Amino acid sequence: MNKIQLLILISAFWATGCGYRYEPGDLYRDGENKGIVIDTDDAGNVKLIMSLDEISGIDADSATKWATSTGNGWRLPTKNEIEKIRKYKALSNKTLNRKKMPPVLSGHTFYWTSTPCSESHTYACGPDGTKCYFSTNASVQYRARAVKEI
């Protein structure tokens, strides 16, 4: 392989994003997915992304339907995944602000999770950083953001 072929190969490698180390809060894009990086492995490969958009004023059952309707593999986050979102919310909100998208876990907002407490209650998590609260699925309206494993 000559020098020109090697340079072309290296350029193609970097142009396709190979070798890029993602960090929480980064914008992630591939052919079909776009979101905010929430979790990575030790090599910087993306494990979990959060949707750029959200929906508000929705009950838990409708939130679940909305999340899965956003595309293949999208769903509501678990209670533990909301904790990761909370951990990196400042980094995520910088990226969301640049994209003119609504911030996550700001003010007095609560988000539905996919983690049930009982047959009629599901955890909803807020920005306070202390704990998640369980709420009745049908009567309370909170916000929802979808997540997807990559």
C-alpha positions in Angstrom: 0.0 0.0 0.0 1.5 3.4 -1.0 1.2 6.6 1.0 -1.7 8.0 -1.0 -3.8 4.8 -0.5 -2.9 4.9 3.3 -4.0 8.5 3.5 -7.3 7.7 1.7 -7.9 4.8 4.1 -7.2 6.9 7.2 -9.4 9.8 5.8 -12.3 7.3 5.2 -11.9 5.9 8.7 -12.2 9.3 10.4 -14.9 10.6 8.0 -17.2 7.7 9.0 -16.8 8.6 12.7 -14.8 5.4 13.5 -12.5 6.0 16.4 -14.5 8.8 17.9 -14.9 8.7 21.7 -18.3 9.8 22.7 -19.1 11.3 26.1 -22.3 11.9 28.0 -24.0 15.1 26.7 -22.6 14.7 23.1 -25.0 14.8 20.2 -25.1 11.4 18.5 -26.1 10.7 14.9 -26.0 7.6 12.8 -28.1 6.6 9.8 -31.4 6.3 11.7 -30.8 7.6 15.2 -30.3 11.1 16.6 -30.1 11.9 20.3 -28.1 13.0 23.3 -25.5 10.5 24.6 -26.4 9.4 28.1 -24.1 6.3 28.6 -21.0 5.0 27.0 -18.6 2.1 27.6 -15.0 2.5 28.6 -13.9 2.8 25.0 -16.3 5.7 24.3 -18.8 3.7 22.4 -22.4 4.8 22.8 -24.6 2.6 24.9 -27.7 4.8 25.5 -29.1 7.9 23.9 -32.0 10.2 24.9 -34.4 11.8 22.4 -34.0 15.4 21.5 -37.7 16.0 21.8 -40.2 15.4 24.6 -43.9 15.5 25.2 -45.7 17.1 28.1 -49.0 16.8 29.8 -49.3 13.1 29.3 -50.2 10.1 31.5 -48.0 7.1 32.0 -49.8 4.8 29.6 -49.9 7.4 26.8 -46.2 8.2 27.5 -45.3 4.6 26.9 -47.2 4.6 23.6 -45.6 7.9 22.5 -42.0 6.7 23.3 -42.4 3.5 21.3 -44.0 5.3 18.4 -41.0 7.6 18.0 -39.1 4.8 16.2 -37.6 1.3 16.3 -36.2 0.5 19.7 -37.2 3.8 21.4 -38.8 3.5 24.8 -39.3 5.2 28.1 -36.2 5.2 30.4 -36.0 3.0 33.5 -35.8 4.6 36.9 -32.0 3.9 36.9 -31.6 5.5 33.4 -33.4 8.6 34.6 -30.7 8.8 37.3 -28.0 8.8 34.5 -29.9 11.5 32.7 -30.1 13.5 35.9 -26.3 13.0 36.4 -25.5 14.5 33.0 -28.4 17.0 32.7 -26.1 20.1 32.6 -24.1 18.6 29.7 -27.3 17.4 27.9 -29.0 20.7 28.3 -26.1 22.6 26.7 -26.5 20.4 23.6 -30.3 20.7 23.7 -30.1 24.5 24.0 -27.8 24.6 20.9 -30.4 22.6 19.0 -33.2 24.9 20.3 -34.8 21.9 22.0 -36.4 21.9 25.5 -34.1 21.2 28.4 -34.5 18.0 30.4 -35.2 17.9 34.1 -35.5 21.6 34.6 -37.7 23.6 36.9 -40.4 21.5 38.6 -40.7 18.9 35.8 -41.3 15.2 36.3 -40.7 12.5 33.7 -42.4 9.1 33.4 -40.2 6.0 33.6 -40.9 2.5 32.5 -40.4 1.2 36.0 -43.6 0.1 37.7 -44.3 0.4 41.4 -47.5 -1.6 41.2 -50.2 -2.5 38.7 -51.6 1.1 38.8 -48.5 3.1 39.7 -45.3 4.0 37.8 -42.2 5.9 38.9 -42.0 9.5 37.8 -38.7 11.3 38.4 -38.0 15.0 38.9 -35.0 17.3 38.9 -34.4 17.3 42.7 -31.8 14.6 42.5 -33.0 12.8 45.6 -35.5 10.2 44.5 -38.3 9.2 42.2 -41.9 9.2 43.2 -44.6 6.8 42.2 -47.7 8.2 40.6 -51.0 6.8 39.3 -50.7 5.9 35.7 -53.9 7.4 34.4 -54.6 10.4 36.6 -51.3 12.3 36.7 -49.8 14.1 33.7 -46.0 14.6 33.4 -43.5 14.7 30.6 -41.8 12.0 28.7 -38.5 11.5 26.8 -37.6 8.4 25.0 -34.3 6.5 25.2 -32.7 4.0 22.9 -29.9 1.5 23.4 -27.3 1.6 20.6 
